[in-house]
């Protein structure tokens, strides 16, 4: 899972600023899932993307959050006008073309820890 | 209703002992996958073991085994011969359908003492 690269590892933002989190999937992977982990909680699904397409965004908050996965470059999770409640660890996981099956292991990045002050 | 339930917030075990971490799940899909992940204090998510709903035998990976009881909808993780490095948070997760995201439990913190 070292192949999924997330940056930055740690990000501090003041309330009202924007946060941009990046995820580069494993080589050859074209699907990305974003998850959020609040303190003392498990990971919760946010959004599922393939290149240039959002497949499922049912876990995304309706406002301030957006995600993209362009044809070239990393997937970006963008949080506008951050609030203290956005402080969490954000993980992405990638999967190969064709997406995942029930038995497909999720390869996680090391996460970005966002702190809003 | 919770899809994945881990009822043990914290577990304590001595080195070299075995420990069982509980996980129950809820799904009506006949085909699903069950996963365990380890999250050490450094924060990364480390895949440990997988069990498919149609697998006849319990999964094993080194010191990790999965006690799969389909009728009871439980998928407990057994760690044999605990080591200090096993101290971490452990998450049970399920994927119900192809293409869907993993659903995680709230985790169990395992502390191994010498």
Interface residues (C-beta under 8 A of the other chain):
Chain A: X1 X33 X35 X40 X41 X42 X43 X44 X45 X48 X55 X56 X59 X89 X91 X93 X99 X100 X101 X102 X103 X104 X105 X106 X107 X108 X110 X111 X113
Chain B: X4 X31 X32 X33 X35 X37 X43 X44 X45 X46 X47 X50 X52 X53 X91 X93 X95 X96 X97 X98 X99 X100 X101 X102 X103 X104 X105 X106 X107
